[in-house]
Each structure stands twice: as structure tokens, then as C-alpha cells.
Amino acid sequence: MPESAAPAINIKRCSGCGRCVAACPERIITLETENHHKHAVITEPQRCTDCGACIAACPIEAISSEPFSP
């Protein structure tokens, strides 16, 4: 069975702008605040269709596609 891919967010780089949240058709990305720093979080990577919308929407290239094994 081939591996699936899911977005990986570099939280140190993420500015928390929310563009990836708005772009995701599956609605699996949310914004969270940790130590006064807002960043995106993938809530259900297994539901990702690897469409790349979040990657394209990120203005600072804080998201990449990574292999995901359920």
C-alpha cells in the first residue's frame, strides 16, 4: 500500500496568518496559540487529500508535504 502524504507545518516559521486554514477544502487545519505564538496545526492528517492548497496559500513557505503512515 503506498504511503499517503500530509502537510507538515514548521511552527517556528508559521506566522499564524490563517491562509492555510481558509484554503484547506477538508477543514483539517486550525490555529492554536502556544506561549503567545499563534501557529497552524493539522488536526486530522489521515483525512488530507494532498491537494497542496495549504502549501500554495502559505506566503512564507512554512508548510511542506511529508509522507504519512496511519
PyMOL commands that set and color helices and strands:
alter all, ss='L'
color gray80, all
select helices_A, chain A and resi 19-23+45-47+53-57
alter helices_A, ss='H'
color red, helices_A
select strands_A, chain A and resi 4-9+29-34+37-42+63-68
alter strands_A, ss='S'
color yellow, strands_A
deselect
rebuild
show_as cartoon
